[in-house]
Amino acid sequence: MDNMRGSILMVAAMAGFAIEDMFIKAASKALPVGLILILFGLGGMIGFILLTLRRGEPLFHPALLSRPLILKAVFEVLGRLGYTLALALTPLSSASAILQATPLVVVAGAALVFGEKVGWRRWLAILVGFAGVMVILRPGAAGFEAASLFAVLGTLGFAGRDLATRAAPKVLSNVQLGIYGFLMLIPTGAVMLAFSGGAVMPTATDWGYLAGATLFGVAAYYWLTSAMRIGDVSVVTPFRYTRLVFAMILGTLVFAERPDAATLIGSAIVIASGLYTLMRERSLARARRAAL
């Protein structure tokens, strides 16, 4: 039952993130990305402050000044900045498809940074997954969109954030970390505005988009955290890939996007590589437990 509840929460979280992306993309039609980052960061920070207070946890802890947390903040900025620009400038479906390579980058980074053992099968799956990303990007082809590289930057940033989170002091909860992850978006957005011509006054519709993005973003983060704590990681993690399904549905219904064959084929390659990597890791974990 725990794994079933965790899986349902993971699917709900991925739907929430896809809806968050939809609202951000809609807001970017009228608002500069820098302003979106400021207001989204402020709303998310307030949401996580309320969740932290509800759990009775302190808003500040000395561990927040540790090296892993500083690195996490830097990667959070890179990830959010890159992915938000990708949402604003490219189709929702293709940006989400490229983002699905994040777990593969995390596995590769864990091997290179933390010395975790990764066998040749998983390295091969990682390379195949990256090949899938290249199919989506189509460098040198007529359909190549240079702005899609922002999604690659977002993927690298989020992977770096996840790796830094692994090294973060265990005394900090994910909710506490969420406060400062969103806080970093505010100065980042301010710097962007300084170089892009300044802010504009959001309309009532724009405020609605931003409120929707914040509400679903915070809820999705909370559901994600709950899913990882309730169910077995190896069982619930594969459901992360449902985010792409939701993104493609929303892209088609809301923005009239029509993913082409290259995007669909590349997405399938990335997802298949990620699922194989997860299943292989699960198999190795079982073998290790059996040997004990």
C-alpha positions as CSV (number, residue, x, y, z in Angstrom):
1,M,0.0,0.0,0.0
2,D,2.9,2.4,0.7
3,N,4.3,1.9,-2.8
4,M,0.8,2.4,-4.3
5,R,0.3,5.6,-2.4
6,G,3.8,6.7,-3.2
7,S,3.3,6.0,-6.9
8,I,0.0,7.9,-7.0
9,L,1.7,10.9,-5.2
10,M,4.5,10.8,-7.8
11,V,2.1,10.9,-10.7
12,A,0.2,13.8,-9.0
13,A,3.5,15.6,-8.5
14,M,4.4,15.2,-12.2
15,A,1.0,16.5,-13.2
16,G,1.5,19.5,-10.9
17,F,4.9,20.3,-12.4
18,A,3.5,20.1,-15.9
19,I,0.7,22.5,-15.0
20,E,3.2,24.8,-13.4
21,D,5.2,24.8,-16.6
22,M,2.0,25.5,-18.6
23,F,1.3,28.6,-16.4
24,I,4.8,29.9,-16.7
25,K,4.8,29.5,-20.5
26,A,1.4,31.3,-20.6
27,A,2.8,34.1,-18.4
28,S,5.9,34.5,-20.6
29,K,3.7,35.7,-23.5
30,A,3.3,39.0,-21.8
31,L,5.9,39.2,-19.0
32,P,9.7,39.2,-19.2
33,V,11.4,36.1,-17.9
34,G,13.2,38.1,-15.2
35,L,9.9,39.3,-13.7
36,I,8.5,35.8,-13.8
37,L,11.5,34.5,-11.9
38,I,11.1,37.2,-9.2
39,L,7.4,36.7,-8.6
40,F,7.5,32.9,-8.9
41,G,10.5,32.8,-6.6
42,L,8.7,35.1,-4.1
43,G,5.5,33.0,-4.2
44,G,7.4,29.7,-3.9
45,M,9.5,31.0,-1.0
46,I,6.4,32.1,0.9
47,G,4.7,28.8,0.3
48,F,7.7,26.8,1.7
49,I,8.0,29.2,4.6
50,L,4.4,28.4,5.6
51,L,5.1,24.6,5.2
52,T,8.3,24.9,7.3
53,L,6.4,26.8,10.1
54,R,3.6,24.2,9.9
55,R,6.2,21.4,10.5
56,G,7.7,23.3,13.4
57,E,11.1,23.6,11.8
58,P,13.4,26.7,12.0
59,L,13.5,29.0,9.0
60,F,17.3,29.3,9.3
61,H,20.0,26.8,10.2
62,P,23.8,27.3,10.2
63,A,24.0,24.3,7.8
64,L,22.5,26.5,5.1
65,L,25.9,28.2,4.8
66,S,27.7,24.9,4.1
67,R,29.5,24.4,0.8
68,P,27.0,21.8,-0.6
69,L,24.1,24.2,0.0
70,I,25.9,27.1,-1.7
71,L,26.6,24.9,-4.7
72,K,22.9,23.8,-4.6
73,A,21.8,27.4,-4.8
74,V,24.0,28.1,-7.8
75,F,22.8,25.0,-9.7
76,E,19.2,25.8,-8.7
77,V,19.6,29.2,-10.4
78,L,21.1,27.7,-13.5
79,G,18.4,25.1,-13.7
80,R,15.5,27.4,-13.1
81,L,16.9,30.1,-15.4
82,G,17.6,27.7,-18.3
83,Y,14.4,25.8,-18.1
84,T,12.2,29.0,-17.7
85,L,13.9,30.5,-20.8
86,A,13.2,27.2,-22.6
87,L,9.6,27.3,-21.6
88,A,9.3,30.8,-22.9
89,L,11.0,30.3,-26.2
90,T,10.4,26.7,-27.2
91,P,7.4,24.2,-27.3
92,L,6.4,22.9,-23.9
93,S,6.7,19.3,-25.1
94,S,10.2,19.6,-26.4
95,A,11.5,21.4,-23.3
96,S,9.9,18.8,-21.1
97,A,11.3,16.0,-23.2
98,I,14.9,17.2,-22.8
99,L,14.4,17.6,-19.1
100,Q,13.7,13.9,-18.8
101,A,17.4,13.3,-19.3
102,T,18.1,14.8,-15.8
103,P,18.2,11.4,-14.0
104,L,20.7,10.1,-16.5
105,V,22.9,13.1,-15.8
106,V,22.6,12.6,-12.1
107,V,23.7,8.9,-12.4
108,A,26.7,10.0,-14.5
109,G,27.5,12.8,-12.1
110,A,27.3,10.5,-9.1
111,A,29.9,8.3,-10.7
112,L,32.2,11.1,-11.5
113,V,31.7,13.2,-8.4
114,F,31.0,10.7,-5.6
115,G,32.8,7.7,-7.1
116,E,29.6,5.6,-7.2
117,K,30.1,2.4,-9.2
118,V,28.3,2.5,-12.5
119,G,28.8,-0.5,-14.8
120,W,29.1,-0.6,-18.5
121,R,25.5,-1.3,-19.1
122,R,24.3,1.8,-17.3
123,W,27.0,3.9,-19.0
124,L,25.7,2.6,-22.3
125,A,22.2,3.5,-21.3
126,I,23.3,7.0,-20.4
127,L,25.0,7.5,-23.8
128,V,21.9,6.2,-25.5
129,G,19.8,8.6,-23.5
130,F,22.1,11.5,-24.5
131,A,21.7,10.4,-28.1
132,G,18.0,10.7,-27.7
133,V,18.4,14.3,-26.5
134,M,20.5,15.0,-29.7
135,V,17.6,13.5,-31.8
136,I,15.3,16.1,-30.1
137,L,17.7,19.0,-30.6
138,R,18.6,18.0,-34.2
139,P,21.9,20.1,-34.3
140,G,22.7,21.1,-37.9
141,A,19.3,20.1,-39.2
142,A,16.6,22.5,-40.6
143,G,14.4,22.0,-37.5
144,F,17.2,22.9,-35.0
145,E,16.1,25.5,-32.4
146,A,19.0,27.2,-30.7
147,A,16.7,28.2,-27.8
148,S,16.4,24.4,-27.0
149,L,19.9,24.6,-25.6
150,F,18.3,26.5,-22.7
151,A,16.5,23.3,-21.8
152,V,19.9,21.5,-21.8
153,L,21.2,24.2,-19.4
154,G,18.2,23.6,-17.2
155,T,18.8,19.9,-17.2
156,L,22.4,20.3,-16.2
157,G,21.4,22.8,-13.5
158,F,18.8,20.5,-12.0
159,A,21.1,17.5,-12.1
160,G,23.8,19.6,-10.3
161,R,21.2,20.6,-7.8
162,D,20.2,17.0,-7.1
163,L,23.8,16.0,-6.7
164,A,24.5,18.9,-4.3
165,T,21.3,17.9,-2.3
166,R,22.8,14.4,-1.8
167,A,25.8,16.0,-0.1
168,A,23.7,18.4,1.9
169,P,23.7,18.1,5.7
170,K,20.9,15.7,6.8
171,V,19.7,18.0,9.5
172,L,17.9,20.1,6.8
173,S,14.5,18.9,5.5
174,N,13.5,19.2,1.8
175,V,10.9,21.9,2.8
176,Q,13.6,24.0,4.4
177,L,15.8,23.6,1.3
178,G,12.8,24.7,-0.8
179,I,12.8,28.1,0.8
180,Y,16.3,29.0,-0.3
181,G,15.9,27.4,-3.7
182,F,13.1,29.8,-4.5
183,L,14.8,32.7,-2.7
184,M,17.7,32.5,-5.2
185,L,15.3,33.1,-8.1
186,I,14.6,36.6,-6.8
187,P,18.1,38.2,-7.3
188,T,18.5,36.2,-10.5
189,G,15.4,37.7,-12.0
190,A,16.4,41.2,-10.8
191,V,19.7,40.9,-12.7
192,M,17.9,39.7,-15.8
193,L,15.5,42.6,-15.7
194,A,18.4,45.0,-15.3
195,F,19.8,43.8,-18.7
196,S,16.5,43.2,-20.5
197,G,14.8,46.6,-20.2
198,G,12.9,46.5,-16.9
199,A,9.6,45.2,-15.5
200,V,6.1,45.7,-16.7
201,M,2.9,45.7,-14.6
202,P,1.2,42.3,-14.8
203,T,-2.5,42.2,-15.7
204,A,-5.1,40.3,-13.7
205,T,-4.6,37.4,-16.1
206,D,-0.9,37.4,-15.6
207,W,-1.3,37.4,-11.8
208,G,-3.6,34.4,-12.3
209,Y,-1.0,32.6,-14.3
210,L,1.7,33.3,-11.7
211,A,-0.5,32.3,-8.8
212,G,-1.4,29.0,-10.6
213,A,2.3,28.3,-11.3
214,T,3.2,28.9,-7.6
215,L,0.3,26.9,-6.2
216,F,0.9,23.9,-8.4
217,G,4.7,24.2,-8.1
218,V,4.7,24.1,-4.3
219,A,2.0,21.4,-4.2
220,A,4.0,19.3,-6.7
221,Y,7.2,19.7,-4.7
222,Y,5.4,18.6,-1.5
223,W,3.8,15.6,-3.2
224,L,7.2,14.6,-4.7
225,T,8.8,14.7,-1.3
226,S,6.0,12.7,0.2
227,A,6.2,10.1,-2.6
228,M,9.9,9.6,-2.0
229,R,9.4,9.2,1.7
230,I,6.4,6.9,1.6
231,G,7.3,4.4,-1.2
232,D,10.4,2.6,-2.2
233,V,12.6,4.8,-4.4
234,S,13.1,2.1,-7.0
235,V,9.3,1.7,-7.3
236,V,8.1,5.3,-7.4
237,T,10.9,7.0,-9.3
238,P,10.0,5.6,-12.8
239,F,6.7,7.5,-12.5
240,R,8.7,10.7,-12.9
241,Y,8.5,10.2,-16.7
242,T,4.7,10.7,-16.6
243,R,5.6,14.4,-16.5
244,L,6.4,14.3,-20.2
245,V,3.0,12.7,-21.0
246,F,1.2,15.5,-19.1
247,A,3.4,18.1,-20.8
248,M,2.6,16.8,-24.3
249,I,-1.2,16.7,-23.5
250,L,-1.1,20.3,-22.2
251,G,1.0,21.5,-25.1
252,T,-1.4,20.0,-27.6
253,L,-4.6,21.2,-25.8
254,V,-3.5,24.7,-24.6
255,F,-0.8,25.8,-27.0
256,A,-1.8,23.8,-30.1
257,E,1.6,22.1,-30.3
258,R,2.2,19.2,-32.5
259,P,5.4,17.3,-31.5
260,D,7.1,16.1,-34.7
261,A,8.5,12.6,-35.3
262,A,12.0,13.6,-34.1
263,T,10.7,14.9,-30.7
264,L,8.6,11.7,-30.2
265,I,11.4,9.3,-31.2
266,G,14.0,11.2,-29.1
267,S,11.6,11.3,-26.1
268,A,11.0,7.5,-26.3
269,I,14.8,6.9,-26.4
270,V,15.4,9.1,-23.4
271,I,12.6,7.5,-21.4
272,A,13.6,4.0,-22.3
273,S,17.2,4.7,-21.3
274,G,16.1,6.2,-18.0
275,L,13.8,3.3,-17.2
276,Y,16.6,0.8,-18.0
277,T,19.0,2.6,-15.8
278,L,16.5,2.6,-12.9
279,M,15.7,-1.1,-13.4
280,R,19.4,-2.0,-13.5
281,E,20.0,-0.1,-10.3
282,R,17.1,-1.9,-8.7
283,S,18.5,-5.2,-9.8
284,L,21.9,-4.5,-8.4
285,A,20.5,-3.3,-5.1
286,R,18.6,-6.6,-4.8
287,A,21.8,-8.6,-5.5
288,R,23.7,-6.6,-2.9
289,R,21.0,-7.3,-0.3
290,A,20.9,-11.0,-1.2
291,A,24.7,-11.2,-0.7
292,L,24.5,-9.9,2.9
